[in-house]
Amino acid sequence: MTILLTCGDPNGIGLEVCTKALVRLAGTMNDVSFRLAVNPALFWQYAESVALPITPTESGFRADGGLECAIVPCSAAPRLELGLETRDGGVLALEALEIAAKELHDGTSDAVCTMPVSKRGLHLAGALYPGQTEFFAERFGVSNQMMILATNAAELDPKRSAVRVGLATVHIPLQKVSAALTTERVEERIMALHTALRQDFGIAAPRIAVLGLNPHAGEQGALGDEEITMIQPAIQVAQTQGIAAEGAFPADGFFAHGEYRRFDGILAMYHDQGLIPLKLLAGGGGVNFSAGLPIVRTSPDHGTAYGLAGKGIANEGSTVDAIEMACQIVRNRQNRGAA
């Protein structure tokens, strides 16, 4: 198996966390080959500035502990400006994504784990995508991709319950969420989450919780009627097709009282509704997975963290989780294909 890592924004913490993750994974992934899309000169300048725990090899570098990683050279050569959001950093990040799309398309790599990018940096570089999920969806001709965030809860849950949150809407303003939700959209998102849980996470009969949109899930229409007019009908349609979906649950009590432990997947209506509790539960971990694509793409569930760039103190836990999940999803898909 071959995993491609993209450099992300070179002025953030991406190169630090991906190399530190390879150190932590030493001894556990001897059957996996790693490749990193980055400008070589910039990479070694970054490695020296941050004192990365690596040594050079003929094709790339070896992380302390033994895992080797080849460097796939990018031609964009921005100046290293740690902690700054720049157009040139966006140009390099975009080129690394283009390399990833090509390698996934031609089979050179089996999955990609993308380091964090600056959306504004990508926009300055000419990319008009809301995020990396949308980039890969466009490149592979998919219009119904789904962002799933997953973690084995640690910070607030001593049972380390598996939490997987799918989003009915993603990178849109909060004031547009209600208008974007329809019965058909919620139904399609339930179906997509169900498929991803079976195909990618290996759960034969997943249970799905659907959150309400309004406070207290609308209080039977007193605080909004989206639950009655759109969400409940979508759940009922999914149930008629054999999907174990329940809801609509009031989001606050659902997480506060541990209801999430009963379900394999959770469908949130908007970005922060699902991701704030997940990130609290993740305790520094958490993975962003782009479901519904013909390729496997994961990413650590955090941003560029410019304020930490260059200090050598970034937490690589989320990147470790993202690499492990990419490998597991590839294996799950291969096993389903062989079955």
C-alpha positions in Angstrom: 0.0 0.0 0.0 1.2 3.5 -0.8 0.1 6.6 1.0 0.8 10.1 -0.5 1.1 13.0 1.9 0.6 16.5 0.7 2.6 19.3 2.2 -0.4 21.6 2.8 0.5 25.3 3.5 4.3 25.3 3.9 4.1 28.1 6.4 1.9 26.2 8.9 2.5 23.1 10.9 1.7 20.5 8.2 5.2 19.4 7.5 6.0 19.2 11.2 3.0 17.0 12.1 3.3 14.7 9.1 7.0 13.9 9.8 6.4 13.6 13.6 3.5 11.3 12.8 5.8 9.0 10.8 8.1 8.8 13.8 5.2 7.7 16.0 4.0 5.1 13.4 7.5 3.5 13.2 7.2 -0.3 13.7 3.4 -0.4 12.9 3.4 0.2 9.1 6.2 -1.8 7.6 3.9 -2.8 4.7 3.1 0.8 3.8 5.1 3.1 1.5 5.0 6.8 2.0 5.4 9.7 -0.4 5.4 13.4 0.3 4.5 16.0 -2.3 6.6 19.1 -1.5 9.3 21.4 -2.9 12.5 19.6 -1.8 14.5 22.8 -1.1 11.8 24.3 1.0 11.3 21.0 2.8 14.9 20.8 3.9 14.8 24.5 4.9 11.7 23.8 7.0 13.3 20.7 8.5 16.3 22.7 9.6 14.2 25.5 11.0 12.0 23.3 13.0 14.6 20.6 13.8 12.4 17.8 12.4 13.4 14.3 13.6 14.5 13.0 10.2 17.6 12.1 8.3 18.1 12.4 4.5 18.0 9.4 2.2 18.6 9.1 -1.5 14.9 9.4 -2.4 13.7 11.5 0.5 14.1 11.0 4.3 13.9 8.5 7.1 11.9 9.4 10.2 13.6 8.6 13.5 12.5 5.0 14.2 12.8 3.7 10.7 9.9 4.7 8.4 11.1 6.1 5.1 9.3 8.6 2.9 10.1 9.5 -0.7 9.8 13.1 -1.8 7.6 13.8 -4.9 9.0 17.2 -6.0 6.8 20.2 -6.6 8.1 22.9 -8.9 6.5 25.8 -6.9 9.3 27.2 -4.7 7.9 29.8 -2.3 10.0 31.5 0.3 9.6 29.9 3.7 7.7 32.5 5.8 6.6 30.5 8.9 3.4 31.7 10.4 2.3 33.9 7.5 -0.5 33.3 5.0 0.8 34.0 1.5 -0.2 33.5 -2.1 3.0 31.6 -2.9 2.3 29.2 0.0 -1.2 28.6 -1.6 0.4 27.9 -5.0 2.6 25.2 -3.5 -0.3 23.7 -1.6 -2.4 23.6 -4.7 0.3 22.0 -6.8 0.6 19.3 -4.1 -3.1 18.6 -4.4 -2.8 18.4 -8.2 0.0 15.8 -7.8 -2.2 13.8 -5.4 -5.1 13.8 -7.8 -2.9 12.5 -10.6 -1.3 9.8 -8.4 -4.7 8.6 -7.2 -6.1 8.6 -10.7 -3.3 6.6 -12.2 -2.9 4.3 -9.2 0.6 5.3 -8.1 -0.8 6.0 -4.7 -3.7 4.1 -2.9 -4.8 7.0 -0.7 -3.9 10.6 0.1 -3.6 12.2 3.5 -3.6 16.0 3.1 -2.0 18.4 5.5 -3.9 21.6 6.4 -4.2 24.4 3.9 -5.2 28.0 4.1 -8.4 28.5 2.2 -7.6 32.1 1.6 -4.1 31.1 0.4 -5.6 28.7 -2.1 -8.0 31.5 -3.3 -5.1 33.9 -3.7 -3.4 31.2 -5.8 -6.5 31.0 -8.1 -8.3 28.0 -6.6 -12.0 28.6 -6.0 -12.8 25.6 -3.9 -14.3 26.0 -0.4 -12.0 23.3 0.8 -9.9 20.2 -0.1 -12.9 17.9 -0.1 -14.4 20.0 -2.9 -11.2 20.0 -4.8 -11.1 16.2 -5.0 -14.8 16.0 -5.7 -14.3 18.3 -8.8 -11.3 16.3 -10.0 -13.1 13.0 -9.8 -16.5 14.2 -11.1 -18.5 13.7 -7.9 -21.2 16.1 -6.8 -22.5 14.4 -3.7 -19.4 13.9 -1.7 -19.7 14.0 2.1 -17.4 15.2 4.8 -17.2 12.8 7.8 -15.3 13.7 10.9 -14.3 10.7 13.0 -12.5 10.1 16.3 -12.1 7.6 19.1 -13.3 9.9 21.8 -10.7 10.5 24.5 -10.9 13.9 26.1 -14.4 13.8 27.6 -15.2 10.1 27.2 -13.1 7.5 29.2 -14.7 4.8 27.1 -13.1 6.2 24.0 -16.3 5.7 22.1 -16.1 5.8 18.3 -17.7 9.0 17.0 -18.4 9.6 13.3 -20.1 12.8 12.3 -21.4 13.5 8.8 -22.6 16.9 7.7 -25.8 17.7 5.8 -24.3 21.1 4.9 -20.6 22.0 5.0 -18.9 25.3 4.2 -21.8 27.7 3.9 -22.9 30.7 6.0 -25.1 29.8 9.0 -27.9 32.0 7.7 -28.1 29.9 4.5 -28.4 26.5 6.3 -32.2 26.3 6.6 -32.7 27.2 2.9 -30.1 24.6 1.9 -31.9 21.8 3.7 -34.7 19.8 2.0 -36.2 16.5 2.6 -34.4 15.1 -0.4 -31.0 16.5 0.7 -31.3 15.1 4.3 -32.4 11.7 2.9 -29.5 11.7 0.5 -27.1 12.5 3.3 -28.5 9.7 5.4 -28.0 7.3 2.6 -24.4 8.6 1.9 -23.5 8.2 5.6 -25.0 4.7 5.7 -23.0 3.7 2.6 -19.7 5.1 4.0 -20.2 3.4 7.3 -20.6 0.1 5.6 -18.1 0.4 2.7 -15.3 2.5 4.4 -15.7 1.7 8.1 -16.7 -2.0 7.8 -19.9 -1.7 9.8 -22.4 -4.3 8.5 -25.6 -2.7 9.9 -24.8 0.8 11.0 -27.1 2.8 13.4 -27.5 6.4 12.5 -28.6 9.3 14.6 -30.0 12.4 12.9 -29.8 15.7 14.7 -32.4 18.4 14.6 -31.7 21.9 13.2 -33.4 24.1 15.9 -32.9 24.4 19.6 -34.7 21.4 21.4 -35.2 20.0 17.9 -37.9 22.6 17.3 -40.1 21.8 20.3 -42.8 20.3 18.1 -42.8 23.3 15.8 -42.7 26.0 18.5 -39.0 26.8 17.8 -39.0 26.0 14.1 -40.6 23.4 11.8 -37.7 22.0 9.8 -37.7 18.9 11.9 -41.4 18.3 11.1 -41.4 19.3 7.4 -37.9 18.0 6.3 -35.9 16.0 8.7 -38.5 13.5 10.1 -39.8 12.7 6.6 -36.3 12.0 5.4 -35.7 9.7 8.3 -38.9 7.8 7.6 -37.9 7.3 3.9 -34.6 5.9 5.0 -36.3 3.6 7.5 -38.5 2.2 4.7 -35.3 1.3 2.8 -33.9 -0.7 5.8 -31.6 1.9 7.2 -31.5 2.1 11.0 -31.9 5.9 11.3 -33.4 7.7 14.3 -34.1 11.3 15.3 -34.4 14.2 15.1 -32.4 14.6 18.3 -31.8 17.9 20.1 -28.0 18.3 19.6 -27.1 19.6 23.0 -28.6 16.8 25.1 -27.6 14.2 22.5 -23.9 14.8 23.2 -24.2 16.0 26.8 -26.0 12.8 27.9 -23.8 10.4 25.9 -26.5 9.4 23.4 -23.8 9.3 20.7 -22.4 6.1 22.2 -25.4 4.2 20.9 -24.8 5.1 17.3 -22.2 4.3 14.6 -22.8 7.6 12.8 -24.3 10.9 13.4 -25.8 13.3 10.8 -25.4 17.0 11.8 -27.3 19.7 10.0 -24.5 22.2 9.8 -20.7 22.5 10.3 -20.3 23.7 13.9 -23.3 21.7 15.3 -21.4 18.5 14.6 -17.7 19.5 14.8 -17.6 21.4 18.0 -18.6 18.4 20.2 -16.5 16.0 18.0 -13.4 18.1 18.4 -14.0 18.4 22.2 -14.3 14.6 22.4 -11.3 14.0 20.1 -8.8 15.6 22.5 -6.3 16.5 19.9 -7.2 13.7 17.6 -9.9 13.5 15.0 -9.9 12.8 11.2 -11.5 14.5 8.3 -12.6 11.9 5.7 -14.0 12.7 2.3 -16.7 10.1 1.8 -18.5 9.4 -1.5 -15.4 9.6 -3.6 -13.9 6.8 -5.7 -10.5 7.5 -4.0 -9.5 7.6 -0.3 -8.7 11.0 1.2 -8.2 11.8 4.9 -6.8 14.8 6.7 -6.0 15.8 10.2 -8.9 17.6 11.8 -7.2 21.0 12.4 -6.0 24.0 10.5 -2.6 25.5 9.6 -2.0 26.8 13.2 0.2 29.6 12.1 0.7 30.7 15.7 2.5 27.4 16.4 4.5 27.2 13.1 8.2 26.9 13.6 8.1 26.3 17.3 8.3 22.5 17.1 5.4 22.0 19.6 2.6 21.0 17.3 0.6 17.9 18.3 0.8 15.2 15.6 -2.0 13.0 17.1 -4.6 13.9 14.5 -2.2 13.2 11.7 -1.4 9.8 13.1 -5.1 9.0 13.2 -5.6 10.3 9.7 -2.8 8.1 8.3 -4.1 5.1 10.2 -7.6 5.7 9.0 -6.6 6.1 5.4 -4.9 2.7 5.5 -7.8 1.0 7.2 -10.3 2.4 4.7 -8.2 1.2 1.8 -8.1 -2.3 3.4 -11.9 -2.2 4.0 -12.6 -1.3 0.4 -10.2 -4.0 -0.9 -11.8 -6.6 1.4 -15.3 -5.6 0.2 -14.1 -5.9 -3.4 -12.6 -9.3 -2.8 -15.8 -10.6 -1.0 
